[in-house]
Amino acid sequence: MDFFSISTPQLKRLPYKQISDVVNKSFTTFVEKKIENRKLCKDTSSLENVIDVMIYRLYELTYDKVKVVDPEVGELIGKNEYEKFSLISASS
């Protein structure tokens, strides 16, 4: 098995977004739900899909760009719903 290795300088060059405490709480809520469901051997795919959309919106990807990265997104969320998706209200 091959293992991926990344150095600190490489890591520092990766693009990342600064997020507010409110958005951080929203991400944390979904990740904690996913972890809890996985411990209970429950399906986590719907939570994973929401987290994916949250990340796409965080990086301000357009719906059309998301479809290139994730061709199945159209089965999960429509363009209008995607464009209205709010990171802040995702966990409410």
PDB file of N, CA, C and O in Angstrom:
ATOM      1  N   MET A   1       0.844  -1.169   0.000  1.00  0.00           N
ATOM      2  CA  MET A   1       0.000   0.000   0.000  1.00  0.00           C
ATOM      3  C   MET A   1       0.892   1.235   0.000  1.00  0.00           C
ATOM      4  O   MET A   1       1.841   1.316   0.780  1.00  0.00           O
ATOM      5  N   ASP A   2       0.591   2.199  -0.873  1.00  0.00           N
ATOM      6  CA  ASP A   2       1.332   3.451  -0.920  1.00  0.00           C
ATOM      7  C   ASP A   2       0.688   4.461   0.017  1.00  0.00           C
ATOM      8  O   ASP A   2      -0.534   4.516   0.151  1.00  0.00           O
ATOM      9  N   PHE A   3       1.519   5.244   0.652  1.00  0.00           N
ATOM     10  CA  PHE A   3       1.030   6.287   1.538  1.00  0.00           C
ATOM     11  C   PHE A   3       1.400   7.645   0.961  1.00  0.00           C
ATOM     12  O   PHE A   3       2.494   7.837   0.429  1.00  0.00           O
ATOM     13  N   PHE A   4       0.493   8.558   1.076  1.00  0.00           N
ATOM     14  CA  PHE A   4       0.703   9.918   0.589  1.00  0.00           C
ATOM     15  C   PHE A   4       1.425  10.714   1.657  1.00  0.00           C
ATOM     16  O   PHE A   4       1.081  10.641   2.837  1.00  0.00           O
ATOM     17  N   SER A   5       2.417  11.466   1.247  1.00  0.00           N
ATOM     18  CA  SER A   5       3.166  12.288   2.191  1.00  0.00           C
ATOM     19  C   SER A   5       3.186  13.722   1.686  1.00  0.00           C
ATOM     20  O   SER A   5       3.382  13.972   0.496  1.00  0.00           O
ATOM     21  N   ILE A   6       2.982  14.655   2.599  1.00  0.00           N
ATOM     22  CA  ILE A   6       3.023  16.061   2.230  1.00  0.00           C
ATOM     23  C   ILE A   6       3.838  16.811   3.277  1.00  0.00           C
ATOM     24  O   ILE A   6       3.695  16.587   4.479  1.00  0.00           O
ATOM     25  N   SER A   7       4.678  17.688   2.801  1.00  0.00           N
ATOM     26  CA  SER A   7       5.526  18.457   3.711  1.00  0.00           C
ATOM     27  C   SER A   7       4.799  19.723   4.166  1.00  0.00           C
ATOM     28  O   SER A   7       3.803  20.131   3.569  1.00  0.00           O
ATOM     29  N   THR A   8       5.306  20.327   5.216  1.00  0.00           N
ATOM     30  CA  THR A   8       4.713  21.562   5.733  1.00  0.00           C
ATOM     31  C   THR A   8       4.714  22.668   4.675  1.00  0.00           C
ATOM     32  O   THR A   8       3.692  23.334   4.510  1.00  0.00           O
ATOM     33  N   PRO A   9       5.807  22.889   3.959  1.00  0.00           N
ATOM     34  CA  PRO A   9       5.772  23.930   2.920  1.00  0.00           C
ATOM     35  C   PRO A   9       4.715  23.646   1.840  1.00  0.00           C
ATOM     36  O   PRO A   9       4.058  24.567   1.355  1.00  0.00           O
ATOM     37  N   GLN A  10       4.558  22.382   1.471  1.00  0.00           N
ATOM     38  CA  GLN A  10       3.528  22.029   0.480  1.00  0.00           C
ATOM     39  C   GLN A  10       2.138  22.306   1.047  1.00  0.00           C
ATOM     40  O   GLN A  10       1.266  22.830   0.355  1.00  0.00           O
ATOM     41  N   LEU A  11       1.950  21.952   2.292  1.00  0.00           N
ATOM     42  CA  LEU A  11       0.666  22.155   2.940  1.00  0.00           C
ATOM     43  C   LEU A  11       0.307  23.637   3.007  1.00  0.00           C
ATOM     44  O   LEU A  11      -0.850  24.010   2.814  1.00  0.00           O
ATOM     45  N   LYS A  12       1.286  24.464   3.276  1.00  0.00           N
ATOM     46  CA  LYS A  12       1.051  25.908   3.375  1.00  0.00           C
ATOM     47  C   LYS A  12       0.658  26.522   2.032  1.00  0.00           C
ATOM     48  O   LYS A  12       0.062  27.599   2.003  1.00  0.00           O
ATOM     49  N   ARG A  13       0.977  25.869   0.936  1.00  0.00           N
ATOM     50  CA  ARG A  13       0.629  26.388  -0.388  1.00  0.00           C
ATOM     51  C   ARG A  13      -0.787  25.996  -0.826  1.00  0.00           C
ATOM     52  O   ARG A  13      -1.292  26.513  -1.823  1.00  0.00           O
ATOM     53  N   LEU A  14      -1.417  25.097  -0.096  1.00  0.00           N
ATOM     54  CA  LEU A  14      -2.767  24.677  -0.459  1.00  0.00           C
ATOM     55  C   LEU A  14      -3.758  25.812  -0.216  1.00  0.00           C
ATOM     56  O   LEU A  14      -3.668  26.513   0.792  1.00  0.00           O
ATOM     57  N   PRO A  15      -4.703  25.993  -1.139  1.00  0.00           N
ATOM     58  CA  PRO A  15      -5.699  27.051  -0.934  1.00  0.00           C
ATOM     59  C   PRO A  15      -6.699  26.627   0.141  1.00  0.00           C
ATOM     60  O   PRO A  15      -7.176  25.492   0.147  1.00  0.00           O
ATOM     61  N   TYR A  16      -7.000  27.524   1.020  1.00  0.00           N
ATOM     62  CA  TYR A  16      -8.025  27.243   2.009  1.00  0.00           C
ATOM     63  C   TYR A  16      -8.766  28.533   2.301  1.00  0.00           C
ATOM     64  O   TYR A  16      -8.248  29.630   2.095  1.00  0.00           O
ATOM     65  N   LYS A  17      -9.955  28.382   2.772  1.00  0.00           N
ATOM     66  CA  LYS A  17     -10.810  29.528   3.069  1.00  0.00           C
ATOM     67  C   LYS A  17     -10.857  29.756   4.570  1.00  0.00           C
ATOM     68  O   LYS A  17     -10.981  28.814   5.353  1.00  0.00           O
ATOM     69  N   GLN A  18     -10.759  30.999   4.953  1.00  0.00           N
ATOM     70  CA  GLN A  18     -11.030  31.365   6.331  1.00  0.00           C
ATOM     71  C   GLN A  18     -12.555  31.359   6.470  1.00  0.00           C
ATOM     72  O   GLN A  18     -13.261  31.887   5.611  1.00  0.00           O
ATOM     73  N   ILE A  19     -13.051  30.770   7.537  1.00  0.00           N
ATOM     74  CA  ILE A  19     -14.498  30.721   7.714  1.00  0.00           C
ATOM     75  C   ILE A  19     -14.886  31.301   9.064  1.00  0.00           C
ATOM     76  O   ILE A  19     -14.112  31.294  10.020  1.00  0.00           O
ATOM     77  N   SER A  20     -16.095  31.794   9.105  1.00  0.00           N
ATOM     78  CA  SER A  20     -16.601  32.372  10.350  1.00  0.00           C
ATOM     79  C   SER A  20     -16.920  31.261  11.342  1.00  0.00           C
ATOM     80  O   SER A  20     -17.003  30.089  10.976  1.00  0.00           O
ATOM     81  N   ASP A  21     -17.095  31.642  12.585  1.00  0.00           N
ATOM     82  CA  ASP A  21     -17.478  30.679  13.619  1.00  0.00           C
ATOM     83  C   ASP A  21     -18.818  30.029  13.302  1.00  0.00           C
ATOM     84  O   ASP A  21     -19.027  28.851  13.590  1.00  0.00           O
ATOM     85  N   VAL A  22     -19.724  30.803  12.705  1.00  0.00           N
ATOM     86  CA  VAL A  22     -21.057  30.274  12.370  1.00  0.00           C
ATOM     87  C   VAL A  22     -20.948  29.190  11.299  1.00  0.00           C
ATOM     88  O   VAL A  22     -21.571  28.135  11.413  1.00  0.00           O
ATOM     89  N   VAL A  23     -20.163  29.451  10.271  1.00  0.00           N
ATOM     90  CA  VAL A  23     -19.973  28.462   9.199  1.00  0.00           C
ATOM     91  C   VAL A  23     -19.218  27.256   9.745  1.00  0.00           C
ATOM     92  O   VAL A  23     -19.537  26.120   9.396  1.00  0.00           O
ATOM     93  N   ASN A  24     -18.230  27.487  10.590  1.00  0.00           N
ATOM     94  CA  ASN A  24     -17.487  26.392  11.216  1.00  0.00           C
ATOM     95  C   ASN A  24     -18.425  25.498  12.022  1.00  0.00           C
ATOM     96  O   ASN A  24     -18.323  24.272  11.974  1.00  0.00           O
ATOM     97  N   LYS A  25     -19.332  26.118  12.754  1.00  0.00           N
ATOM     98  CA  LYS A  25     -20.301  25.346  13.542  1.00  0.00           C
ATOM     99  C   LYS A  25     -21.190  24.493  12.634  1.00  0.00           C
ATOM    100  O   LYS A  25     -21.517  23.355  12.969  1.00  0.00           O
ATOM    101  N   SER A  26     -21.572  25.046  11.497  1.00  0.00           N
ATOM    102  CA  SER A  26     -22.399  24.302  10.554  1.00  0.00           C
ATOM    103  C   SER A  26     -21.653  23.065  10.041  1.00  0.00           C
ATOM    104  O   SER A  26     -22.214  21.969  10.018  1.00  0.00           O
ATOM    105  N   PHE A  27     -20.396  23.236   9.631  1.00  0.00           N
ATOM    106  CA  PHE A  27     -19.592  22.102   9.184  1.00  0.00           C
ATOM    107  C   PHE A  27     -19.434  21.081  10.310  1.00  0.00           C
ATOM    108  O   PHE A  27     -19.607  19.879  10.109  1.00  0.00           O
ATOM    109  N   THR A  28     -19.105  21.582  11.488  1.00  0.00           N
ATOM    110  CA  THR A  28     -18.890  20.701  12.637  1.00  0.00           C
ATOM    111  C   THR A  28     -20.130  19.874  12.938  1.00  0.00           C
ATOM    112  O   THR A  28     -20.024  18.683  13.231  1.00  0.00           O
ATOM    113  N   THR A  29     -21.287  20.483  12.871  1.00  0.00           N
ATOM    114  CA  THR A  29     -22.545  19.771  13.135  1.00  0.00           C
ATOM    115  C   THR A  29     -22.704  18.587  12.191  1.00  0.00           C
ATOM    116  O   THR A  29     -23.021  17.481  12.628  1.00  0.00           O
ATOM    117  N   PHE A  30     -22.486  18.814  10.898  1.00  0.00           N
ATOM    118  CA  PHE A  30     -22.658  17.726   9.936  1.00  0.00           C
ATOM    119  C   PHE A  30     -21.591  16.651  10.080  1.00  0.00           C
ATOM    120  O   PHE A  30     -21.894  15.463   9.961  1.00  0.00           O
ATOM    121  N   VAL A  31     -20.360  17.044  10.332  1.00  0.00           N
ATOM    122  CA  VAL A  31     -19.291  16.051  10.499  1.00  0.00           C
ATOM    123  C   VAL A  31     -19.536  15.208  11.745  1.00  0.00           C
ATOM    124  O   VAL A  31     -19.337  13.993  11.720  1.00  0.00           O
ATOM    125  N   GLU A  32     -19.966  15.842  12.832  1.00  0.00           N
ATOM    126  CA  GLU A  32     -20.260  15.086  14.050  1.00  0.00           C
ATOM    127  C   GLU A  32     -21.426  14.116  13.839  1.00  0.00           C
ATOM    128  O   GLU A  32     -21.394  12.990  14.337  1.00  0.00           O
ATOM    129  N   LYS A  33     -22.459  14.552  13.100  1.00  0.00           N
ATOM    130  CA  LYS A  33     -23.578  13.654  12.789  1.00  0.00           C
ATOM    131  C   LYS A  33     -23.092  12.469  11.968  1.00  0.00           C
ATOM    132  O   LYS A  33     -23.504  11.331  12.197  1.00  0.00           O
ATOM    133  N   LYS A  34     -22.213  12.745  11.008  1.00  0.00           N
ATOM    134  CA  LYS A  34     -21.689  11.668  10.164  1.00  0.00           C
ATOM    135  C   LYS A  34     -20.896  10.670  11.006  1.00  0.00           C
ATOM    136  O   LYS A  34     -21.064   9.460  10.857  1.00  0.00           O
ATOM    137  N   ILE A  35     -20.040  11.170  11.881  1.00  0.00           N
ATOM    138  CA  ILE A  35     -19.238  10.290  12.736  1.00  0.00           C
ATOM    139  C   ILE A  35     -20.141   9.438  13.626  1.00  0.00           C
ATOM    140  O   ILE A  35     -19.930   8.233  13.765  1.00  0.00           O
ATOM    141  N   GLU A  36     -21.132  10.063  14.218  1.00  0.00           N
ATOM    142  CA  GLU A  36     -22.065   9.329  15.091  1.00  0.00           C
ATOM    143  C   GLU A  36     -22.821   8.258  14.311  1.00  0.00           C
ATOM    144  O   GLU A  36     -22.953   7.129  14.784  1.00  0.00           O
ATOM    145  N   ASN A  37     -23.315   8.593  13.135  1.00  0.00           N
ATOM    146  CA  ASN A  37     -24.036   7.614  12.319  1.00  0.00           C
ATOM    147  C   ASN A  37     -23.134   6.465  11.890  1.00  0.00           C
ATOM    148  O   ASN A  37     -23.561   5.311  11.857  1.00  0.00           O
ATOM    149  N   ARG A  38     -21.896   6.783  11.564  1.00  0.00           N
ATOM    150  CA  ARG A  38     -20.957   5.725  11.168  1.00  0.00           C
ATOM    151  C   ARG A  38     -20.710   4.775  12.329  1.00  0.00           C
ATOM    152  O   ARG A  38     -20.635   3.562  12.131  1.00  0.00           O
ATOM    153  N   LYS A  39     -20.583   5.317  13.550  1.00  0.00           N
ATOM    154  CA  LYS A  39     -20.401   4.470  14.734  1.00  0.00           C
ATOM    155  C   LYS A  39     -21.583   3.537  14.932  1.00  0.00           C
ATOM    156  O   LYS A  39     -21.428   2.416  15.419  1.00  0.00           O
ATOM    157  N   LEU A  40     -22.778   4.011  14.549  1.00  0.00           N
ATOM    158  CA  LEU A  40     -24.001   3.213  14.694  1.00  0.00           C
ATOM    159  C   LEU A  40     -24.286   2.367  13.456  1.00  0.00           C
ATOM    160  O   LEU A  40     -25.357   1.772  13.332  1.00  0.00           O
ATOM    161  N   CYS A  41     -23.316   2.321  12.543  1.00  0.00           N
ATOM    162  CA  CYS A  41     -23.435   1.568  11.284  1.00  0.00           C
ATOM    163  C   CYS A  41     -24.640   2.025  10.457  1.00  0.00           C
ATOM    164  O   CYS A  41     -25.278   1.222   9.777  1.00  0.00           O
ATOM    165  N   LYS A  42     -24.937   3.309  10.524  1.00  0.00           N
ATOM    166  CA  LYS A  42     -26.019   3.885   9.723  1.00  0.00           C
ATOM    167  C   LYS A  42     -25.439   4.460   8.442  1.00  0.00           C
ATOM    168  O   LYS A  42     -24.256   4.794   8.373  1.00  0.00           O
ATOM    169  N   ASP A  43     -26.294   4.570   7.425  1.00  0.00           N
ATOM    170  CA  ASP A  43     -25.901   5.154   6.150  1.00  0.00           C
ATOM    171  C   ASP A  43     -25.554   6.628   6.348  1.00  0.00           C
ATOM    172  O   ASP A  43     -26.325   7.373   6.953  1.00  0.00           O
ATOM    173  N   THR A  44     -24.407   7.044   5.844  1.00  0.00           N
ATOM    174  CA  THR A  44     -23.972   8.440   5.984  1.00  0.00           C
ATOM    175  C   THR A  44     -23.952   9.178   4.647  1.00  0.00           C
ATOM    176  O   THR A  44     -23.487  10.316   4.573  1.00  0.00           O
ATOM    177  N   SER A  45     -24.446   8.546   3.604  1.00  0.00           N
ATOM    178  CA  SER A  45     -24.333   9.151   2.272  1.00  0.00           C
ATOM    179  C   SER A  45     -25.048  10.495   2.166  1.00  0.00           C
ATOM    180  O   SER A  45     -24.533  11.401   1.511  1.00  0.00           O
ATOM    181  N   SER A  46     -26.207  10.652   2.783  1.00  0.00           N
ATOM    182  CA  SER A  46     -26.900  11.945   2.674  1.00  0.00           C
ATOM    183  C   SER A  46     -26.128  13.038   3.400  1.00  0.00           C
ATOM    184  O   SER A  46     -26.081  14.176   2.932  1.00  0.00           O
ATOM    185  N   LEU A  47     -25.525  12.710   4.533  1.00  0.00           N
ATOM    186  CA  LEU A  47     -24.701  13.691   5.243  1.00  0.00           C
ATOM    187  C   LEU A  47     -23.452  14.028   4.433  1.00  0.00           C
ATOM    188  O   LEU A  47     -23.041  15.187   4.376  1.00  0.00           O
ATOM    189  N   GLU A  48     -22.856  13.028   3.812  1.00  0.00           N
ATOM    190  CA  GLU A  48     -21.675  13.265   2.980  1.00  0.00           C
ATOM    191  C   GLU A  48     -22.025  14.165   1.804  1.00  0.00           C
ATOM    192  O   GLU A  48     -21.229  15.023   1.420  1.00  0.00           O
ATOM    193  N   ASN A  49     -23.210  13.976   1.230  1.00  0.00           N
ATOM    194  CA  ASN A  49     -23.644  14.811   0.111  1.00  0.00           C
ATOM    195  C   ASN A  49     -23.807  16.264   0.540  1.00  0.00           C
ATOM    196  O   ASN A  49     -23.419  17.175  -0.191  1.00  0.00           O
ATOM    197  N   VAL A  50     -24.380  16.482   1.720  1.00  0.00           N
ATOM    198  CA  VAL A  50     -24.543  17.850   2.224  1.00  0.00           C
ATOM    199  C   VAL A  50     -23.176  18.479   2.471  1.00  0.00           C
ATOM    200  O   VAL A  50     -22.956  19.640   2.124  1.00  0.00           O
ATOM    201  N   ILE A  51     -22.272  17.735   3.060  1.00  0.00           N
ATOM    202  CA  ILE A  51     -20.926  18.249   3.323  1.00  0.00           C
ATOM    203  C   ILE A  51     -20.238  18.604   2.005  1.00  0.00           C
ATOM    204  O   ILE A  51     -19.570  19.634   1.914  1.00  0.00           O
ATOM    205  N   ASP A  52     -20.398  17.758   0.986  1.00  0.00           N
ATOM    206  CA  ASP A  52     -19.818  18.060  -0.332  1.00  0.00           C
ATOM    207  C   ASP A  52     -20.350  19.388  -0.864  1.00  0.00           C
ATOM    208  O   ASP A  52     -19.578  20.233  -1.316  1.00  0.00           O
ATOM    209  N   VAL A  53     -21.670  19.572  -0.810  1.00  0.00           N
ATOM    210  CA  VAL A  53     -22.279  20.812  -1.312  1.00  0.00           C
ATOM    211  C   VAL A  53     -21.787  22.003  -0.489  1.00  0.00           C
ATOM    212  O   VAL A  53     -21.540  23.076  -1.040  1.00  0.00           O
ATOM    213  N   MET A  54     -21.646  21.825   0.802  1.00  0.00           N
ATOM    214  CA  MET A  54     -21.135  22.900   1.654  1.00  0.00           C
ATOM    215  C   MET A  54     -19.727  23.313   1.210  1.00  0.00           C
ATOM    216  O   MET A  54     -19.409  24.502   1.167  1.00  0.00           O
ATOM    217  N   ILE A  55     -18.902  22.345   0.888  1.00  0.00           N
ATOM    218  CA  ILE A  55     -17.538  22.644   0.445  1.00  0.00           C
ATOM    219  C   ILE A  55     -17.555  23.340  -0.912  1.00  0.00           C
ATOM    220  O   ILE A  55     -16.811  24.296  -1.128  1.00  0.00           O
ATOM    221  N   TYR A  56     -18.402  22.867  -1.830  1.00  0.00           N
ATOM    222  CA  TYR A  56     -18.504  23.513  -3.138  1.00  0.00           C
ATOM    223  C   TYR A  56     -18.920  24.973  -2.985  1.00  0.00           C
ATOM    224  O   TYR A  56     -18.370  25.857  -3.643  1.00  0.00           O
ATOM    225  N   ARG A  57     -19.897  25.217  -2.109  1.00  0.00           N
ATOM    226  CA  ARG A  57     -20.372  26.587  -1.890  1.00  0.00           C
ATOM    227  C   ARG A  57     -19.303  27.417  -1.182  1.00  0.00           C
ATOM    228  O   ARG A  57     -19.135  28.596  -1.492  1.00  0.00           O
ATOM    229  N   LEU A  58     -18.584  26.821  -0.241  1.00  0.00           N
ATOM    230  CA  LEU A  58     -17.518  27.526   0.465  1.00  0.00           C
ATOM    231  C   LEU A  58     -16.488  28.071  -0.525  1.00  0.00           C
ATOM    232  O   LEU A  58     -16.031  29.207  -0.396  1.00  0.00           O
ATOM    233  N   TYR A  59     -16.133  27.258  -1.505  1.00  0.00           N
ATOM    234  CA  TYR A  59     -15.147  27.668  -2.498  1.00  0.00           C
ATOM    235  C   TYR A  59     -15.784  28.372  -3.691  1.00  0.00           C
ATOM    236  O   TYR A  59     -15.133  28.596  -4.712  1.00  0.00           O
ATOM    237  N   GLU A  60     -17.062  28.717  -3.554  1.00  0.00           N
ATOM    238  CA  GLU A  60     -17.794  29.515  -4.525  1.00  0.00           C
ATOM    239  C   GLU A  60     -17.772  28.921  -5.932  1.00  0.00           C
ATOM    240  O   GLU A  60     -17.680  29.644  -6.924  1.00  0.00           O
ATOM    241  N   LEU A  61     -17.858  27.590  -6.001  1.00  0.00           N
ATOM    242  CA  LEU A  61     -17.936  26.937  -7.304  1.00  0.00           C
ATOM    243  C   LEU A  61     -19.330  27.116  -7.882  1.00  0.00           C
ATOM    244  O   LEU A  61     -20.324  26.996  -7.165  1.00  0.00           O
ATOM    245  N   THR A  62     -19.407  27.400  -9.159  1.00  0.00           N
ATOM    246  CA  THR A  62     -20.705  27.473  -9.808  1.00  0.00           C
ATOM    247  C   THR A  62     -21.255  26.064  -9.953  1.00  0.00           C
ATOM    248  O   THR A  62     -20.513  25.085  -9.885  1.00  0.00           O
ATOM    249  N   TYR A  63     -22.549  25.975 -10.151  1.00  0.00           N
ATOM    250  CA  TYR A  63     -23.191  24.672 -10.321  1.00  0.00           C
ATOM    251  C   TYR A  63     -22.577  23.928 -11.506  1.00  0.00           C
ATOM    252  O   TYR A  63     -22.345  22.721 -11.437  1.00  0.00           O
ATOM    253  N   ASP A  64     -22.317  24.655 -12.590  1.00  0.00           N
ATOM    254  CA  ASP A  64     -21.742  24.010 -13.778  1.00  0.00           C
ATOM    255  C   ASP A  64     -20.333  23.479 -13.511  1.00  0.00           C
ATOM    256  O   ASP A  64     -19.964  22.425 -14.028  1.00  0.00           O
ATOM    257  N   LYS A  65     -19.548  24.193 -12.715  1.00  0.00           N
ATOM    258  CA  LYS A  65     -18.207  23.703 -12.361  1.00  0.00           C
ATOM    259  C   LYS A  65     -18.304  22.494 -11.440  1.00  0.00           C
ATOM    260  O   LYS A  65     -17.508  21.562 -11.549  1.00  0.00           O
ATOM    261  N   VAL A  66     -19.276  22.508 -10.536  1.00  0.00           N
ATOM    262  CA  VAL A  66     -19.469  21.362  -9.640  1.00  0.00           C
ATOM    263  C   VAL A  66     -19.812  20.123 -10.445  1.00  0.00           C
ATOM    264  O   VAL A  66     -19.345  19.027 -10.132  1.00  0.00           O
ATOM    265  N   LYS A  67     -20.626  20.288 -11.483  1.00  0.00           N
ATOM    266  CA  LYS A  67     -21.007  19.137 -12.310  1.00  0.00           C
ATOM    267  C   LYS A  67     -19.802  18.523 -13.017  1.00  0.00           C
ATOM    268  O   LYS A  67     -19.817  17.335 -13.339  1.00  0.00           O
ATOM    269  N   VAL A  68     -18.765  19.313 -13.262  1.00  0.00           N
ATOM    270  CA  VAL A  68     -17.541  18.775 -13.851  1.00  0.00           C
ATOM    271  C   VAL A  68     -16.799  17.946 -12.810  1.00  0.00           C
ATOM    272  O   VAL A  68     -16.320  16.850 -13.100  1.00  0.00           O
ATOM    273  N   VAL A  69     -16.708  18.481 -11.593  1.00  0.00           N
ATOM    274  CA  VAL A  69     -16.010  17.802 -10.503  1.00  0.00           C
ATOM    275  C   VAL A  69     -16.799  16.597 -10.006  1.00  0.00           C
ATOM    276  O   VAL A  69     -16.230  15.544  -9.718  1.00  0.00           O
ATOM    277  N   ASP A  70     -18.114  16.764  -9.909  1.00  0.00           N
ATOM    278  CA  ASP A  70     -19.006  15.744  -9.347  1.00  0.00           C
ATOM    279  C   ASP A  70     -20.216  15.582 -10.269  1.00  0.00           C
ATOM    280  O   ASP A  70     -21.268  16.171 -10.019  1.00  0.00           O
ATOM    281  N   PRO A  71     -20.074  14.787 -11.333  1.00  0.00           N
ATOM    282  CA  PRO A  71     -21.150  14.657 -12.316  1.00  0.00           C
ATOM    283  C   PRO A  71     -22.486  14.183 -11.733  1.00  0.00           C
ATOM    284  O   PRO A  71     -23.536  14.418 -12.332  1.00  0.00           O
ATOM    285  N   GLU A  72     -22.458  13.531 -10.596  1.00  0.00           N
ATOM    286  CA  GLU A  72     -23.689  13.021  -9.994  1.00  0.00           C
ATOM    287  C   GLU A  72     -24.438  14.070  -9.182  1.00  0.00           C
ATOM    288  O   GLU A  72     -25.523  13.792  -8.672  1.00  0.00           O
ATOM    289  N   VAL A  73     -23.880  15.268  -9.052  1.00  0.00           N
ATOM    290  CA  VAL A  73     -24.509  16.291  -8.221  1.00  0.00           C
ATOM    291  C   VAL A  73     -25.916  16.625  -8.711  1.00  0.00           C
ATOM    292  O   VAL A  73     -26.784  16.970  -7.909  1.00  0.00           O
ATOM    293  N   GLY A  74     -26.144  16.528 -10.003  1.00  0.00           N
ATOM    294  CA  GLY A  74     -27.462  16.814 -10.563  1.00  0.00           C
ATOM    295  C   GLY A  74     -28.543  15.890 -10.034  1.00  0.00           C
ATOM    296  O   GLY A  74     -29.719  16.254 -10.016  1.00  0.00           O
ATOM    297  N   GLU A  75     -28.156  14.697  -9.603  1.00  0.00           N
ATOM    298  CA  GLU A  75     -29.116  13.755  -9.022  1.00  0.00           C
ATOM    299  C   GLU A  75     -29.433  14.118  -7.573  1.00  0.00           C
ATOM    300  O   GLU A  75     -30.441  13.671  -7.026  1.00  0.00           O
ATOM    301  N   LEU A  76     -28.584  14.918  -6.959  1.00  0.00           N
ATOM    302  CA  LEU A  76     -28.728  15.250  -5.542  1.00  0.00           C
ATOM    303  C   LEU A  76     -29.376  16.601  -5.305  1.00  0.00           C
ATOM    304  O   LEU A  76     -30.169  16.773  -4.379  1.00  0.00           O
ATOM    305  N   ILE A  77     -29.029  17.553  -6.151  1.00  0.00           N
ATOM    306  CA  ILE A  77     -29.496  18.924  -5.933  1.00  0.00           C
ATOM    307  C   ILE A  77     -29.603  19.635  -7.281  1.00  0.00           C
ATOM    308  O   ILE A  77     -28.711  19.527  -8.121  1.00  0.00           O
ATOM    309  N   GLY A  78     -30.691  20.352  -7.475  1.00  0.00           N
ATOM    310  CA  GLY A  78     -30.885  21.110  -8.705  1.00  0.00           C
ATOM    311  C   GLY A  78     -30.128  22.424  -8.664  1.00  0.00           C
ATOM    312  O   GLY A  78     -29.683  22.863  -7.604  1.00  0.00           O
ATOM    313  N   LYS A  79     -29.984  23.050  -9.827  1.00  0.00           N
ATOM    314  CA  LYS A  79     -29.223  24.293  -9.931  1.00  0.00           C
ATOM    315  C   LYS A  79     -29.796  25.394  -9.044  1.00  0.00           C
ATOM    316  O   LYS A  79     -29.041  26.063  -8.338  1.00  0.00           O
ATOM    317  N   ASN A  80     -31.109  25.597  -9.063  1.00  0.00           N
ATOM    318  CA  ASN A  80     -31.717  26.654  -8.242  1.00  0.00           C
ATOM    319  C   ASN A  80     -31.510  26.397  -6.761  1.00  0.00           C
ATOM    320  O   ASN A  80     -31.171  27.306  -6.004  1.00  0.00           O
ATOM    321  N   GLU A  81     -31.716  25.150  -6.352  1.00  0.00           N
ATOM    322  CA  GLU A  81     -31.520  24.794  -4.943  1.00  0.00           C
ATOM    323  C   GLU A  81     -30.055  24.996  -4.538  1.00  0.00           C
ATOM    324  O   GLU A  81     -29.766  25.489  -3.448  1.00  0.00           O
ATOM    325  N   TYR A  82     -29.137  24.609  -5.426  1.00  0.00           N
ATOM    326  CA  TYR A  82     -27.708  24.778  -5.156  1.00  0.00           C
ATOM    327  C   TYR A  82     -27.363  26.252  -4.959  1.00  0.00           C
ATOM    328  O   TYR A  82     -26.657  26.616  -4.018  1.00  0.00           O
ATOM    329  N   GLU A  83     -27.864  27.082  -5.848  1.00  0.00           N
ATOM    330  CA  GLU A  83     -27.544  28.514  -5.786  1.00  0.00           C
ATOM    331  C   GLU A  83     -28.136  29.179  -4.556  1.00  0.00           C
ATOM    332  O   GLU A  83     -27.609  30.193  -4.099  1.00  0.00           O
ATOM    333  N   LYS A  84     -29.218  28.637  -4.006  1.00  0.00           N
ATOM    334  CA  LYS A  84     -29.833  29.195  -2.810  1.00  0.00           C
ATOM    335  C   LYS A  84     -29.263  28.593  -1.524  1.00  0.00           C
ATOM    336  O   LYS A  84     -29.541  29.090  -0.432  1.00  0.00           O
ATOM    337  N   PHE A  85     -28.477  27.539  -1.645  1.00  0.00           N
ATOM    338  CA  PHE A  85     -27.942  26.829  -0.488  1.00  0.00           C
ATOM    339  C   PHE A  85     -27.074  27.768   0.336  1.00  0.00           C
ATOM    340  O   PHE A  85     -26.179  28.420  -0.201  1.00  0.00           O
ATOM    341  N   SER A  86     -27.329  27.841   1.611  1.00  0.00           N
ATOM    342  CA  SER A  86     -26.596  28.726   2.510  1.00  0.00           C
ATOM    343  C   SER A  86     -25.789  27.917   3.517  1.00  0.00           C
ATOM    344  O   SER A  86     -26.323  27.035   4.190  1.00  0.00           O
ATOM    345  N   LEU A  87     -24.512  28.224   3.614  1.00  0.00           N
ATOM    346  CA  LEU A  87     -23.670  27.552   4.607  1.00  0.00           C
ATOM    347  C   LEU A  87     -24.127  27.842   6.018  1.00  0.00           C
ATOM    348  O   LEU A  87     -24.012  26.992   6.901  1.00  0.00           O
ATOM    349  N   ILE A  88     -24.636  29.015   6.231  1.00  0.00           N
ATOM    350  CA  ILE A  88     -25.039  29.420   7.574  1.00  0.00           C
ATOM    351  C   ILE A  88     -26.293  28.681   8.028  1.00  0.00           C
ATOM    352  O   ILE A  88     -26.391  28.274   9.186  1.00  0.00           O
ATOM    353  N   SER A  89     -27.237  28.510   7.134  1.00  0.00           N
ATOM    354  CA  SER A  89     -28.500  27.854   7.537  1.00  0.00           C
ATOM    355  C   SER A  89     -28.488  26.354   7.288  1.00  0.00           C
ATOM    356  O   SER A  89     -29.494  25.689   7.540  1.00  0.00           O
ATOM    357  N   ALA A  90     -27.391  25.803   6.804  1.00  0.00           N
ATOM    358  CA  ALA A  90     -27.347  24.374   6.475  1.00  0.00           C
ATOM    359  C   ALA A  90     -27.641  23.478   7.663  1.00  0.00           C
ATOM    360  O   ALA A  90     -28.289  22.443   7.511  1.00  0.00           O
ATOM    361  N   SER A  91     -27.181  23.853   8.831  1.00  0.00           N
ATOM    362  CA  SER A  91     -27.353  22.979   9.991  1.00  0.00           C
ATOM    363  C   SER A  91     -28.645  23.243  10.751  1.00  0.00           C
ATOM    364  O   SER A  91     -28.960  22.517  11.694  1.00  0.00           O
ATOM    365  N   SER A  92     -29.406  24.274  10.358  1.00  0.00           N
ATOM    366  CA  SER A  92     -30.631  24.548  11.101  1.00  0.00           C
ATOM    367  C   SER A  92     -31.802  23.761  10.580  1.00  0.00           C
ATOM    368  O   SER A  92     -32.910  23.883  11.104  1.00  0.00           O
TER     369      SER A  92
END
